[in-house]
């Protein structure tokens, strides 16, 4: 599941191309495994859920 500040819709995994995703640090290996074939996707990791949502609010990431 992906959450965006602007209610952006993701129909396929390829729609994540060029985006920066906010993820929990503890989930980074599983997320990178499932998105390994998506080109030009970046990750910003956060230690807490509060920081994760703050990153979305502050436009540090496109989606969670």
N, C-alpha and C positions, 0 to 999 in steps of 0.2 A: 504494500500500500504506500502511495506517495501523497504527500500533502503539500500544496503550494499556497502561497499567500494570495495569489491572484486567481485562484480557482482554475488554474490551467489543467487541461485534461490530457492524460497520457493514454493513448490507445494501444501502443505497442512499446516494447522495450527500447526500440530504436528512437522513439520520441525523446529519450533522455540525452541524446547526443548533444554535446556542447553545453550541457548544464553542470552546475556545481551542486552536489547533493550534500546535505547535512546528515551525518550519521553518528550514532553513538560509537565511541572508540571501541567498545567491546564487541560491536557488530561488524567492524571493518573487514575482517577476513571473509565472512560469509557474503557480505554485500559485494565485495570485489570479485568473489568467485562467480556469483550469478550475473554480474554485469561485465565480465571480462571481454565479451565480444562487442560491447558498445564502444564505438570510437569517440574520443574526445569528451569523456565524462570525467569529472573531477570530484573529489571527496574532501569535505572538511569535517574532521572528527571533533566531537565534543565529549566531555567527561560526564556531564549531567544533562538530564532532560530539560531543566530550566535553561541551561546554556544553549541547548539545541534549538529550542523555540525562540530564544533571544536572537540567535543567528538568523533565523528566518525573518523575524520582525525587523532586524537591522539590515536586511538585504545582503547578508554575507553569503547566502546560499539561495538557489532557486527553489529547491524542494527539500522536504524531509522524507 
